[in-house]
Amino acid sequence: MEQANNAPYLNLVGTKTPGFSISHSREWVACGIRSDANIGLDIEVIDTQRDVLALAAHSFNAQQNSELYALTTEKQSDYFYRCWTALEAQLKLRMHCQDLRHLSHPQLAIAVCSDKAFAQTPEIIDVTE
């Protein structure tokens, strides 16, 4: 189903609705489900040619921009994608984030947040094979 702001949600008849979030970037799609809490998920393909400074200037707060500019060029991309995916995941959660995790992937920046603490870091299950 789709909510007023176009964010999809699960509506399972006769059961407690699980936390659910979906994200895509280029050819990648990610879905997160949590049975005991709400979640927000965001993925972004890491593009080293992207003008991260220009995007950050329009999207990040003063502290984040200051921290970004203080980094070497090599580290700016990683910092940008960690902040960007964290912000998007928190927006999708639509409530206070109690726990935010960044997941490791060679091509993607991935952030998942929840309104309850994670007992362990969420697992990536790749179904492309």
N, C-alpha and C positions, 0 to 999 in steps of 0.2 A: 504494500500500500504506500501511498505518498502523503506526507504531511503538508500543511499550508505553505511551508517554505521550500517545498519540493524535495525534502530529505526523505528517503524511503525508510519504512519501518516494518517490522514483522508484527502481524496480528494473528496469533495462534489461538483459535477458539478452544476454550476449556482449560487453558494452561496460563501460567504466569508468563507474560511476554518477556523474552530474554533481551538483554542489551545487544544492539546490532548496529553496525556501521559499515559503510561501503565506500570505497574510493577508487579512482582510476587516474592513470597518467600514461598518455600515449597508449601503447598496446597492453599495458599492465592493468589488472583489476585485482583489488584486495577486498576481502570481507572479514569482518571480525564479529564474533558472537561470544557473549558471556552470559551464563545462566543466572548469575547472582548479582549483577550490577549493570549500570548503564556504561556504554563506552563510546568513544569517538576515535576514528581512525583516519589517517591521511598518508598517502604515498605520493612521491614525486620522483620522476626519472631525474637522475643527476646529470645535468647538462653543464659542462665546464665552460661552454661558450656563452651562457646566459649572463646578462648584465645584472648581477646580483646587487650591486650597489644602487642602481637606479630603482629596482624593485623594492629594496629595503627602505629607501628614502621615502617611498609612498606608503609602506605597509608596517614598518617597525616603529617602536617608540624610540625616544631619544637615547635611552640607555643601551638598547640593542644596537642602534646605529653606531654609537660611540664604541661599543665593544667590537663591532664588525670592522670599523675603520682602523682600529688598533692592531688588527691581525695582519699577518703577512698575506700576500695575494694567494698563496697556496692554501691557506687555512680559511680564507673568507668563504669559499664555496661550501665547505662542510658546515661552518657556523650558520650560514644563511639557510641551508636546507634543514638543519636541526630546528632553527627558530620557526621557519615557515611551516614545516609539517606539524610542529607543536601547536602553533596558533590555529591551524586548520582543524586539527584533531579536537582541540578544546572548543572551537566554534561548533563542531558537529555534536559534541557532548551536550551542549546547551545547558550546562550546570557547572557547579564548582568541580574542578579536577582535583582529586585526592592523590592520584598516582599517575605519573607520566613516564612512559618508557620509549626509548628509541631502539629500534631493532636493526640489526646489522644485515645488510644485503649489498652485494657488489655494484648493483646498478641503480638501486633505489634508496631514497631517504624515507624512512618509515617511522611514524610516531603513533602511539596508541595511548589514550588516557581513559581513566575511569573515575567514577564517583566513589569507589571503594578501592582500598589497596589491593594490589595483585599479590597473591601468595607466591608466585614466581613470575619471571618474565614470560610474556606471551610467546608462543612458538610459531614460527613461520612454517607452513606446510605448502610446498610448491607442487602444484598439480599440472605443470606444463608438460610433464613427460608422459 
